[in-house]
Amino acid sequence: MNKRSPEIIELRHRIELSISRKVKTPADFDFLAGVVWERLHETISPTTLKRLWGYIDGADTTRNSTLNLLSKFIGYKDWDGFLKELENNDEIQSATILSRHILTQDLQPADMIEVGWQPNRYCLFRYLGNSVFKVEKSSNSKLKVGDTFMCNLFIMGEPLYMDNLIQEGRPPVAFVVGNKTGLTLLELVKSGSTSHEDVR
């Protein structure tokens, strides 16, 4: 399954709750690998965990064996058991995933989204329609005013994955911001409004 999917984002969230610790540094991934061994006596490498969390680049999809192991880690029989529980529990979905995101399909052209991530990065995006955004403001970021990209989902606390990023004089590429710490700011400004809708 694609590591950007809401189900895997929820799995990571549950794991962090289980160990009472945000997983975002090399020491955190080493710690998690150690706790997995202590609980299950099964091995998972810190590198595999880093790929799943998006801390380092790797395959977009995650092996079922990895998902089965991590689902067992938080008390489920396997990955399918975890997915079944998500399907049957709308309250959990609403509380942990849906309340912390902006779906592009809910936007209108000219809506604006403010995002920030560490250290001291800030951007303002204008929605153009058809999942395309244009960078209107950028501070301390590799993104430049006028750049365009495609995105379907913004999640507070998670990396922002951009597709088809077009920068002047360069071919389109995939791009990630907030790769290590996720978004620390996520606000929606509706078209024709001066107020911000804070989704943090």
C-alpha positions in Angstrom: 0.0 0.0 0.0 1.1 3.6 -0.7 2.8 5.0 2.3 1.0 8.3 1.7 -2.4 6.7 2.2 -4.6 7.8 5.2 -4.6 4.2 6.5 -0.8 4.2 6.8 -0.8 7.7 8.2 -3.2 6.4 10.9 -1.0 3.3 11.5 1.9 5.6 12.2 -0.2 7.7 14.5 -1.3 4.7 16.5 2.3 3.4 16.8 3.4 6.8 18.2 0.5 6.7 20.7 1.5 3.2 21.7 5.1 4.2 22.5 4.1 7.7 23.8 6.7 9.3 21.5 6.7 11.1 18.2 8.9 9.3 15.7 11.0 11.9 13.9 14.7 11.5 14.6 17.2 8.7 14.0 17.2 7.9 17.7 13.4 7.6 17.6 13.5 5.0 14.8 16.2 3.1 16.6 14.1 3.2 19.8 11.0 2.0 17.9 12.8 -0.9 16.3 14.0 -1.9 19.7 10.5 -1.8 21.2 9.2 -3.9 18.3 11.8 -6.6 19.1 11.0 -6.4 22.9 7.2 -6.9 22.3 7.2 -9.3 19.4 10.7 -10.8 19.2 10.7 -9.9 15.5 13.1 -7.7 13.7 12.4 -4.6 11.7 15.2 -2.3 10.6 15.3 1.4 11.5 15.8 2.1 7.8 12.5 0.4 6.9 10.8 2.5 9.5 12.4 5.7 8.2 11.1 4.9 4.7 7.6 4.3 6.1 7.6 7.6 7.9 9.0 9.4 4.9 12.2 10.4 6.8 14.3 9.1 4.0 13.5 8.5 0.3 12.4 5.0 -0.7 9.7 3.0 -2.4 6.3 4.6 -2.4 4.7 1.3 -1.4 5.2 -0.7 1.8 5.5 -4.5 1.9 2.6 -6.3 3.5 5.0 -8.2 5.8 6.0 -4.8 7.3 2.4 -3.7 7.7 1.4 -7.0 9.2 4.3 -6.8 11.8 3.4 -3.2 12.7 -0.3 -4.0 13.0 0.6 -6.8 15.4 2.7 -4.3 17.3 -0.4 -2.3 18.2 -2.5 -5.2 19.0 -4.1 -6.5 15.7 -3.8 -9.9 14.2 -2.5 -8.4 10.9 -2.8 -5.5 8.5 -6.2 -6.7 7.2 -7.5 -6.8 10.8 -6.3 -3.2 11.3 -8.0 -2.1 8.1 -11.2 -3.8 9.1 -11.3 -2.0 12.4 -10.8 1.3 10.6 -13.7 0.6 8.3 -16.0 -0.3 11.2 -15.1 2.6 13.4 -16.1 6.0 11.9 -15.4 7.8 15.2 -11.8 6.8 15.1 -11.5 7.9 11.5 -13.0 11.3 12.3 -11.0 11.9 15.4 -7.6 11.0 14.0 -7.5 11.5 10.3 -10.4 13.5 9.0 -10.2 16.4 11.5 -6.5 17.0 10.7 -6.5 17.6 7.0 -7.6 19.6 4.0 -8.9 17.7 1.0 -8.3 19.5 -2.4 -11.7 18.2 -3.6 -13.4 20.5 -1.0 -11.7 23.6 -2.3 -12.8 26.3 -4.7 -10.5 28.0 -7.2 -8.8 31.0 -5.6 -8.9 29.5 -2.1 -5.6 29.9 -0.3 -3.7 27.5 1.9 -0.9 28.6 4.3 1.6 26.0 5.3 4.7 26.0 7.5 7.4 23.5 8.5 10.6 23.5 10.4 13.0 25.3 10.4 11.1 28.6 9.8 9.7 27.7 6.4 6.5 29.3 5.1 4.5 29.2 1.9 1.1 30.5 0.7 -0.6 28.5 -2.1 -3.5 29.5 -4.3 -5.8 26.8 -5.6 -6.2 27.0 -9.4 -8.5 24.0 -9.9 -8.0 20.5 -11.1 -5.8 19.7 -8.1 -3.3 22.4 -9.2 -1.8 25.0 -6.8 0.4 28.0 -7.4 3.0 29.4 -5.0 2.0 32.9 -4.1 4.5 33.5 -1.2 7.5 31.6 -0.1 9.9 32.2 2.8 13.1 30.2 3.5 12.0 27.5 1.1 13.2 26.0 -2.2 9.7 26.7 -3.6 9.5 29.9 -5.5 6.7 32.3 -6.3 5.1 31.2 -9.5 5.9 27.5 -9.1 2.9 25.2 -9.6 2.2 21.7 -8.4 -0.5 19.1 -7.9 -1.7 17.9 -4.5 -4.9 16.1 -3.2 -4.4 16.1 0.5 -2.8 18.3 3.2 -2.3 16.8 6.7 -1.2 18.6 9.8 1.9 17.0 11.3 2.6 15.0 8.1 5.0 15.7 5.2 3.4 17.4 2.2 3.7 15.4 -1.0 3.6 17.4 -4.2 3.3 15.9 -7.7 4.2 17.5 -11.0 6.1 20.4 -9.4 7.0 22.8 -12.2 9.7 25.4 -11.6 11.0 27.7 -14.3 13.5 26.0 -16.6 13.2 22.6 -15.0 11.2 19.5 -15.9 8.3 18.5 -13.6 9.3 16.5 -10.5 7.8 15.0 -7.3 8.7 17.0 -4.2 8.2 16.7 -0.5 8.2 19.5 2.2 8.4 18.9 5.9 9.9 15.5 5.3 11.2 15.1 8.9 8.8 16.9 11.1 5.6 17.3 9.0 3.6 20.5 8.6 3.6 22.7 11.7 1.2 25.2 10.1 -1.9 24.4 8.0 -4.5 27.1 7.5 -7.2 27.6 4.9 -8.3 31.0 3.6 -11.6 30.7 1.6 -12.0 32.7 -1.5 -13.5 36.1 -0.8 -12.8 35.8 2.9 -10.3 37.6 5.1 -10.5 35.1 7.9 -8.4 32.0 8.4 -9.8 28.6 9.1 -7.3 27.0 11.4 -7.1 23.2 11.0 -4.3 22.6 13.4 
